[in-house]
Amino acid sequence: MPPDHDPVPAPIVSLSDEDLMGRVAEQDERAFSELVRRYQGRVTNLVSRVLNDRECSDDLAQEVFVRVYIHRRNYRRGSKFSTWLFTIAANLAKNEIRRRVRRRNWFSLDALQEMVSDSAIQLADPTEGQEQTLQREQLQRAVGRAIASVPEKYRLALVLRDIEGFAYEEIGQMLGIPGGTVRSRINRARAMLKRKLQPVLRQEGTP
Amino acid sequence: MNCCQSRGLFGAYWDDELTQAEREGLEAHFAGCPSCRGEYDELARTLELVGSLPRVEVAPGLDERALAKARRAVPVPDRIPVATSRWIPITATAALLAISGATVIQWTGTLAPRSAARQEMPSVQEPMLVEGSSRPTEPVLRAAPGTSEPVAVAGRGAADRQGQVALSDSLWEQGDDVEFILDAMTLRKGRAHPTSRLTPHRARGERAVITF
């Protein structure tokens, strides 16, 4: 087998995700590396936004691809690879959230309320005189915290839709819920998020 | 279109999934309702902020690390193409047989298992008459070989076997060790069943020896 750092040959690069996965099923490690290269950014971003934990997201993203390789023979050729991949990612992210809830109660309802209040206070009262970059970073951190404070089942749907840009039908397949439920969850998540970010939005002078 | 109907369309309006008529109706409502317009603008700004979050940078070497870990992991075998409907009648039949068997055992359990339980208790055997007793006129029933303690039993089985032999009315007149055979109980399926009736020849159970 050639070393992993060798440049990927053209035929591999030109293959579709599904064809690559067919090769991965036959233990083609170069095809696997190509799939990881294609999706590592989106998977890492998804788990990072869902968990609001940059440190953990690398490990979890790695675990997603390990699962892909281990379960490579369970992939059904006719189905869309990205849907299958993000189903695994969503399940692992969900498990991680629940593990944290069990272990540390970080995301209990009470804790969520506190986090929302904290983020709202921070957003509503930014330090005067900060540079624009710092303000933007602070705003982004606050948005990240607000997303993380949305209950898990709404959060996953929200991130898949409004950050990763998946269609409702795909999200339904990933989460194993009907399309109507997906829409309902996303609408609720958006409304929650708007409420949480309302202080800063009004301070910004928006509309 | 009222405000409630208008706000129900915010999500679809953001996703650009409204019909032409719905869009025009909503925009007409916005024109006359600053409150709904403001609410929608806040929602839109929120979703813009969410959508504009920077992408998280990937740690270098993720593919190599994932592959190295995956190599060490045991691959999951092919998914077995199970026709699950085929197993349903088999499972149902097995469950039915199990339930039927349990029911039959429950109904017949008061007789058959009791005799089986008796056969499993070798330490107590049928009493027999011992010749040469110290009181020949008042025969004493001793335990059969294999039992360590003598047994004095008044009952129909012994009397039938010995014919004219009559047992004393009082145990105190035996002048020998007397073994009481207690009416033992067994516990089966949560119910107590007597392993013997009061007739001595059917008695089974724990022995209690009293020395006079």
Interface residues (C-beta under 8 A of the other chain):
Chain A: D4 H5 E29 F32 S33 V36 R37 Q40 G41 T44 N45 S48 R49 R54 S57 D58 A61 Q62 F65 V66 Y69 I70 H71 R72 R73 N74 L139 Q140 V143 G144 I147 L158 D162 I163 R183 I186 N187 R190 A191 L193 K194 L197 Q198 L201 R202 E204 T206 P207
Chain B: F10 G11 W14 R37 G38 D41 E42 L43 R45 T46 L47 L49 V50 G51 L53 P54 R55 V56 V58 A59 L62 D63 E64 R65 A66 L67 K69 A70 A73 V74 P75 V76 P77 D78 R79
